[in-house]
Amino acid sequence: MFDKISFILKDHVLRRKLLFVFLGLVLFRVMAAIPIPGVDPVRLESFFANNQFFGLLNIFSGSGLATLSIVMLGVGPYITASIIMQLLTMMSSKLKALYHEEGEAGRMRFTQYSRRISVILAAIQAYGFLILLERQGIIDALAPFDLVTNIFVITGGSVLLMWLGELITEYGIGNGVSLIIFGGIVAGLPQTLNRLIFTFDPSRIPLYVMSLVVAVVIVWAVVVITEGERPIPVTYAKRVRGSKMYGGVSTYLPLRVNQAGVIPIIFALSILLFPQMILNFLVNTTNPQIVSFAERGLAVLSNSWIYGIGYFILVFVFTYFYTAVTFDPHTISTNLQKNGAFIPGVRPGQSTSSHLARVVTRITLVGAIFLAFIAVLPLIMQGVTGDPSLAIGGTALLIAVSVVLDFAKKIEGQVSMREY
C-alpha cells in the first residue's frame, strides 16, 4: 500500500488528477457555506431534525440543503432526471435503443436529455422549497422579484454543481457526482463527533462500544454485498477465418448481488414520505374535517412500527423493480448469441434469457433483503440506544462505502496502467 502511495505522489499525472478532485471538493464546500438571504438557522436546524424526507434530500444535495446555500439542491435534480430517463427506457423503444444499442454517441445524447430535464426539475424544486420554507417561517417572506431571483440563483447553483461533477469525472479520478455526495456526507462527521463529545456520559460506554462494533460489522457487510458477484461461465465458439482460428476461450459474466445500488431506498422514501408532506399542508387548512383527516393520517404515519415495516417492504419491492429496469436478460442473451458465445449446458436464445433471469431473481433476493435491512437499521439503532447520534446505517453509510470502494478501484486501475 505504501509503495502505491509513493508511486501516486511521484507520478505527475495522478498527482494532478487527485489535486483536481481535491480542489473541486473544496470549491463545492465553499459554495455550500454561502446561504441565501433571510434564513433563521435555529428553525432551520429544528426543521431538518424532525423531517426525514428532507434529511435524505440533504444527503443527495451534499449537505447544502441543511444551510439553505446557493447549491441547496446539490446534484439531486440531476440524479432524479437520470432515474426518470432510465425509467422511460422501459416505455420507449427509441430511448432503449439509444441507451443500449447506439454506443457512446447514443449514451452522450441520453445524458444530454438528462441534463435538460435536471434544469427544469431544479427550477420546480427551488420554487417548491422556497414556498414551503417561507410558510414554515424559516425564511422571510419574499417579494415576487426576490422569489424569481432566488429561483434563478438556486437553479444556477444546481447546474454549476452538476457541471463541476462532470469536470471531476473527466479530469479527475472517479465519478464526480458520487464524490460530491460523499464530500457532503463526510463534511457532517465533525458536527456529529462534537455532539457525541459534548453529550458524553461515562455510564453509556458499553453502549458506545456496542455501536462501534455494529458500525464495523455493517461496513464489512456493505463491502461484501457491494463487491459480491455471481459469475456466469461463458464460452466463445471456435471460428475459422482463412488460415486462423478464433474463439474457443472461456470467460464469465459477472452478475452483481446489489444491481440496484441505493436507488430503491430513494424510491421508497419518496413514496413513503410524500403523503406526510401533503398531510402537513392539509393540517394548516381552515376546513375542520380536512384538518381532522390530516391529523389522523399523520398519527398513523408517525407510528415507528408502521413506518419501519412499510419502509422495509417498499425497499424490497423497488430493488426487484429497479433491477428489472437496468438488467435486460433478453438483450444480454442476444448479444452473446451474436458474438458466438454461449453458457455451457444452456441453449442459446430464449433458454439463455430464462436462465439469466432466474439467476438474477435469486441473487437479487439477497441484495433486496440487505438493502431493506440497511434502510431500517437507523430506526432499529435509535430504538435500542435512544440516541439519534448512534443511529448507524442507512443511505449515507451505503453511499460513503460504495464511493470509497469505487474511488480505490479507479486509483488501482490508474496505477496498474502506468506500471505496465
C-alpha positions, -999 to 999 in steps of 0.1 A, spaced: 0 0 0 28 24 9 46 16 -23 15 25 -43 10 58 -23 47 66 -31 41 58 -67 10 81 -69 28 110 -53 57 106 -77 35 104 -109 27 139 -120 -4 128 -140 -20 110 -110 -9 138 -87 -26 164 -109 -58 144 -111 -60 140 -73 -53 177 -69 -82 185 -93 -106 163 -73 -95 180 -40 -99 215 -54 -133 206 -69 -145 194 -35 -131 225 -18 -150 247 -42 -181 227 -36 -178 231 2 -172 269 -2 -204 272 -22 -223 251 3 -214 276 30 -229 306 12 -266 308 24 -294 325 6 -307 357 24 -331 357 53 -325 323 69 -334 315 105 -307 290 115 -324 278 147 -357 270 130 -338 255 100 -320 230 122 -352 221 140 -369 216 107 -343 191 94 -341 173 127 -378 165 125 -382 157 88 -366 125 74 -375 132 38 -356 165 37 -328 148 56 -325 123 27 -326 152 2 -299 169 23 -276 138 18 -280 140 -20 -275 177 -21 -241 172 -4 -253 188 29 -260 221 10 -297 220 18 -292 220 56 -277 255 53 -300 267 25 -269 275 5 -268 286 -31 -262 249 -40 -290 238 -17 -304 214 -43 -270 199 -50 -269 171 -76 -304 159 -66 -322 172 -97 -296 155 -119 -299 122 -101 -337 124 -103 -335 133 -140 -312 103 -146 -336 80 -128 -366 93 -149 -347 88 -181 -338 52 -171 -375 45 -162 -385 59 -196 -364 34 -214 -390 8 -203 -418 27 -220 -399 40 -251 -382 16 -275 -363 45 -291 -348 56 -258 -340 20 -250 -322 16 -284 -304 50 -278 -290 39 -245 -282 2 -251 -276 -1 -289 -261 32 -302 -228 30 -283 -210 60 -268 -227 86 -291 -262 73 -280 -253 75 -243 -240 111 -247 -273 121 -262 -291 102 -234 -270 122 -208 -278 155 -226 -315 148 -222 -309 141 -185 -292 175 -182 -321 194 -198 -346 176 -175 -325 184 -145 -326 221 -152 -365 220 -153 -366 199 -121 -342 223 -103 -364 253 -111 -395 235 -99 -378 222 -67 -363 256 -60 -398 272 -62 -414 245 -40 -387 246 -14 -388 284 -11 -426 285 -7 -425 256 18 -397 272 39 -414 306 38 -447 291 52 -426 273 79 -411 306 89 -376 295 82 -370 323 56 -385 358 54 -415 365 31 -402 370 -5 -414 396 -29 -421 384 -65 -388 398 -78 -368 383 -48 -386 349 -54 -377 348 -91 -341 359 -83 -336 332 -57 -351 306 -81 -325 316 -107 -297 315 -82 -306 281 -68 -312 266 -102 -279 280 -114 -261 266 -84 -275 231 -91 -264 233 -128 -230 246 -117 -226 217 -93 -237 192 -120 -210 207 -143 -184 206 -116 -192 169 -110 -187 161 -147 -154 180 -147 -142 159 -118 -152 128 -137 -134 140 -169 -102 155 -154 -100 138 -120 -105 102 -108 -138 85 -100 -174 96 -105 -177 134 -98 -213 133 -88 -207 105 -63 -177 123 -49 -197 155 -43 -223 135 -24 -196 117 -4 -179 151 4 -212 164 18 -216 132 40 -181 134 53 -185 172 60 -212 163 85 -190 140 106 -172 167 127 -206 180 138 -217 145 148 -185 139 167 -188 172 185 -223 163 196 -211 129 209 -182 146 228 -204 173 245 -230 147 255 -205 121 266 -218 100 296 -194 75 312 -223 53 321 -231 48 284 -196 35 275 -209 -1 268 -235 15 245 -208 34 226 -187 2 223 -217 -17 210 -224 10 184 -188 10 173 -188 -28 168 -221 -26 149 -206 1 127 -176 -21 118 -198 -51 111 -221 -30 89 -193 -15 69 -178 -50 64 -213 -63 53 -217 -33 29 -183 -41 13 -191 -78 9 -225 -72 -6 -213 -43 -29 -184 -64 -42 -204 -97 -43 -208 -112 -78 -223 -144 -92 -200 -154 -122 -219 -170 -151 -194 -191 -172 -194 -181 -209 -176 -199 -237 -169 -185 -272 -173 -210 -300 -143 -216 -323 -145 -200 -357 -121 -204 -386 -114 -174 -408 -89 -181 -436 -60 -199 -420 -66 -187 -385 -89 -200 -357 -107 -176 -334 -126 -181 -302 -126 -212 -281 -119 -192 -249 -138 -193 -217 -147 -163 -195 -175 -153 -172 -203 -128 -170 -204 -111 -136 -238 -105 -121 -237 -82 -91 -257 -91 -59 -267 -55 -55 -276 -44 -90 -298 -15 -79 -274 4 -56 -292 30 -34 -319 38 -59 -346 16 -42 -341 35 -9 -347 68 -27 -378 55 -44 -392 40 -11 -386 72 9 -401 93 -17 -433 73 -18 -434 68 20 -428 104 30 -446 122 2 -480 116 19 -466 132 50 -457 164 31 -493 165 17 -509 160 51 -487 187 67 -500 211 41 -536 200 48 -532 205 86 -529 242 80 -562 245 61 -594 260 76 -617 231 70 -621 211 103 -629 178 85 -597 180 64 -577 190 94 -590 160 114 -583 137 85 -548 150 81 -541 147 119 -553 111 119 -531 103 88 -501 119 104 -506 99 136 -507 67 116 -476 75 95 -457 87 126 -460 52 142 -425 38 142 -437 2 136 -459 11 106 -432 34 92 -404 7 96 -425 -22 81 -437 -1 52 -401 12 46 -387 -24 46 -414 -37 22 -410 -8 -2 -372 -10 -4 -375 -48 -10 -401 -44 -38 -382 -15 -55 -350 -34 -55 -366 -60 -78 -383 -33 -98 -351 -13 -105 -331 -44 -112 -357 -53 -138 -353 -18 -153 -315 -19 -155 -308 -55 -163 -323 -70 -195 -317 -107 -199 -330 -108 -234 -306 -81 -246 -276 -99 -230 -287 -132 -245 -290 -117 -279 -255 -101 -277 -240 -134 -266 -256 -152 -295 -244 -125 -320 -208 -129 -308 -208 -167 -309 -209 -171 -272 -230 -195 -250 -234 -206 -214 -223 -242 -211 -253 -265 -207 -278 -238 -217 -292 -235 -253 -287 -200 -269 -316 -177 -273 -347 -179 -250 -332 -206 -228 -302 -184 -220 -325 -154 -213 -346 -175 -189 -315 -189 -172 -301 -154 -166 -335 -141 -154 -337 -170 -129 -302 -164 -116 -307 -126 -112 -340 -132 -94 -323 -154 -68 -293 -132 -61 -315 -101 -60 -333 -117 -31 -301 -114 -10 -295 -78 -22 -331 -68 -16 -331 -81 20 -298 -65 27 -308 -31 13 -341 -32 32 -322 -40 65 -297 -12 59 -325 12 53 -343 5 86 -311 0 106 -311 36 118 -346 32 132 -336 0 150 -304 16 164 -323 47 175 -349 25 192 -322 5 210 -299 33 220 -324 61 223 -298 85 208 -301 97 172 -264 103 170 -258 65 174 -283 56 146 -258 38 124 -266 27 89 -288 40 62 -283 56 29 -254 78 40 -232 48 51 -241 28 20 -231 57 -3 -199 65 16 -186 29 15 -196 24 -22 -179 57 -33 -147 48 -14 -146 13 -30 -152 28 -64 -125 55 -59 -100 29 -47 -106 8 -78 -102 38 -101 -68 46 -85 -58 10 -86 -66 9 -123 -46 41 -130 -16 28 -111 -17 -6 -129 -20 11 -163 11 33 -156 31 4 -142 25 -16 -175 
